[in-house]
């Protein structure tokens, strides 16, 4: 028997996560100059990286011969001050994806189950399947989470419920009151993972005071990232906030140096760069208006979004695959989201004004 045949069936059945196409890859495929290509596929920050973070990371290069601080003390201290939690409540990750995987490793196993919404982040079923647990997808309501239906889907075997707020790839947002009501109703032996990767892009008027909920719900885990608004996607730093017992278990299975020293230094500095986050938010608001206005002028339906991206639906007479290929030939990378059971949709990241305009012009060309 082949060695690989002896691996668990649930591992062999995994379809790996497909990231957005890199600029360099498209340049090779199309024989283009990289400078002629714009990437609006991976929800990256078009402003780049926090200047304070860049400075701190540059200085940290002098220490790369040394192992990073495995406890992440400085970053935990900075997060503690920012969010009013103690260091023992914090789990650091190689991006927030790592934190999601740690939660799955601790609370899921063969015979257990996780509940998540249709059209929700692809990593939820991946981390569930990777530990041999069963995934329970729940039909979405208007492309967003149906929390009542998700609560009904919870069984005695359910150990985790994943909630993305805002949700990727649809951009939908659950009102804070609905999430709080869900927490009040779900069994206390079910971990609720509240994924808030796009929290910094939310207007203050709709942003939940979710961290205060940690005092009342020991079964709540909040995950956030430095990849989006702070512009540190390539460095991979995320974190989770939870009850000390939950975070303590997760830290038992966390790799000792899962966040590198460059990332640790950059994240500490990024937390102080309030001005950069404000600029990122303002640019996103303006860019979202530019994109939605342009799509309406083209007669294209879109899902109102609270993230830094927009998913839009192509009319039935068009093939999303063909439109995407046309955009690629014009040097515009967006994200097909057929894997999310949305075969007629594409997702575009909000870019700079010039990038948004190139996308809209290229889309118009693709539709003619």
FENFEN-V557032 format. One record per residue. RES is the residue in three letters. OMEGA is omega in whole degrees, -180 to 180 (* if undefined). Layout:
res = [RES/RES]
omega = [OMEGA/OMEGA]
This chain:
res = [UNK/UNK/UNK/UNK/UNK/UNK/UNK/UNK/UNK/UNK/UNK/UNK/UNK/UNK/UNK/UNK/UNK/UNK/UNK/UNK/UNK/UNK/UNK/UNK/UNK/UNK/UNK/UNK/UNK/UNK/UNK/UNK/UNK/UNK/UNK/UNK/UNK/UNK/UNK/UNK/UNK/UNK/UNK/UNK/UNK/UNK/UNK/UNK/UNK/UNK/UNK/UNK/UNK/UNK/UNK/UNK/UNK/UNK/UNK/UNK/UNK/UNK/UNK/UNK/UNK/UNK/UNK/UNK/UNK/UNK/UNK/UNK/UNK/UNK/UNK/UNK/UNK/UNK/UNK/UNK/UNK/UNK/UNK/UNK/UNK/UNK/UNK/UNK/UNK/UNK/UNK/UNK/UNK/UNK/UNK/UNK/UNK/UNK/UNK/UNK/UNK/UNK/UNK/UNK/UNK/UNK/UNK/UNK/UNK/UNK/UNK/UNK/UNK/UNK/UNK/UNK/UNK/UNK/UNK/UNK/UNK/UNK/UNK/UNK/UNK/UNK/UNK/UNK/UNK/UNK/UNK/UNK/UNK/UNK/UNK/UNK/UNK/UNK/UNK/UNK/UNK/UNK/UNK/UNK/UNK/UNK/UNK/UNK/UNK/UNK/UNK/UNK/UNK/UNK/UNK/UNK/UNK/UNK/UNK/UNK/UNK/UNK/UNK/UNK/UNK/UNK/UNK/UNK/UNK/UNK/UNK/UNK/UNK/UNK/UNK/UNK/UNK/UNK/UNK/UNK/UNK/UNK/UNK/UNK/UNK/UNK/UNK/UNK/UNK/UNK/UNK/UNK/UNK/UNK/UNK/UNK/UNK/UNK/UNK/UNK/UNK/UNK/UNK/UNK/UNK/UNK/UNK/UNK/UNK/UNK/UNK/UNK/UNK/UNK/UNK/UNK/UNK/UNK/UNK/UNK/UNK/UNK/UNK/UNK/UNK/UNK/UNK/UNK/UNK/UNK/UNK/UNK/UNK/UNK/UNK/UNK/UNK/UNK/UNK/UNK/UNK/UNK/UNK/UNK/UNK/UNK/UNK/UNK/UNK/UNK/UNK/UNK/UNK/UNK/UNK/UNK/UNK/UNK/UNK/UNK/UNK/UNK/UNK/UNK/UNK/UNK/UNK/UNK/UNK/UNK/UNK/UNK/UNK/UNK/UNK/UNK/UNK/UNK/UNK/UNK/UNK/UNK/UNK/UNK/UNK/UNK/UNK/UNK/UNK/UNK/UNK/UNK/UNK/UNK/UNK/UNK/UNK/UNK/UNK/UNK/UNK/UNK/UNK/UNK/UNK/UNK/UNK/UNK/UNK/UNK/UNK/UNK/UNK/UNK/UNK/UNK/UNK/UNK/UNK/UNK/UNK/UNK/UNK/UNK/UNK/UNK/UNK/UNK/UNK/UNK/UNK/UNK/UNK/UNK/UNK/UNK/UNK/UNK/UNK/UNK/UNK/UNK/UNK/UNK/UNK/UNK/UNK/UNK/UNK/UNK/UNK/UNK/UNK/UNK/UNK/UNK/UNK/UNK/UNK/UNK/UNK/UNK/UNK/UNK/UNK/UNK/UNK/UNK]
omega = [178/-179/-177/177/-179/176/-180/-178/-178/174/-179/-177/-177/169/-174/177/179/179/176/-178/178/177/-178/180/178/179/178/-176/-174/-177/-180/169/-180/-179/-180/-174/171/180/177/-172/-168/175/177/-177/-178/177/-176/-173/174/179/179/178/179/180/-180/-180/177/179/-178/178/-179/-176/-173/175/-179/174/176/174/-176/179/-178/-171/-175/-180/177/179/179/178/178/-180/-178/-170/176/176/177/-177/-178/179/-171/172/178/-178/174/-167/180/174/180/179/177/180/178/178/180/-179/-177/-168/179/177/175/-177/176/-177/174/179/176/-175/166/-179/179/-175/-174/-178/-179/177/180/-178/177/-179/-176/179/175/179/-180/175/179/177/-178/-177/-179/174/-176/178/-179/-179/171/-172/177/179/178/177/179/-178/179/179/176/-180/-176/179/-179/166/178/176/177/-175/-1/-178/172/22/-172/-179/-178/-178/173/175/-178/-177/179/179/179/179/177/179/-180/-174/-175/-180/-178/177/174/178/176/179/-179/-175/-177/-177/-176/-174/-176/179/-179/170/-178/-176/-178/-177/-179/173/-169/-177/177/180/-179/-180/-173/-175/179/-180/180/172/178/178/178/-173/172/-174/-170/-173/-180/175/-177/-176/-178/-178/175/174/174/179/175/177/-175/171/-176/-179/179/-180/179/177/-179/179/177/-178/178/176/-173/-177/-174/172/-175/-175/178/180/180/-180/-179/-178/178/-179/-178/180/179/-175/-178/-178/-180/179/177/179/180/179/-178/179/-179/179/-180/-180/178/178/179/-178/-178/177/-180/179/177/179/177/-180/-177/177/176/178/178/-170/175/179/175/-177/-178/176/-177/-175/179/176/-174/-178/179/172/179/179/-179/178/178/179/177/178/179/180/177/177/179/-180/172/-173/170/-177/175/180/178/-177/179/-171/-179/-178/166/178/179/175/174/-179/172/-178/-179/179/177/-179/178/177/-178/178/180/178/178/177/-179/-177/-179/*]
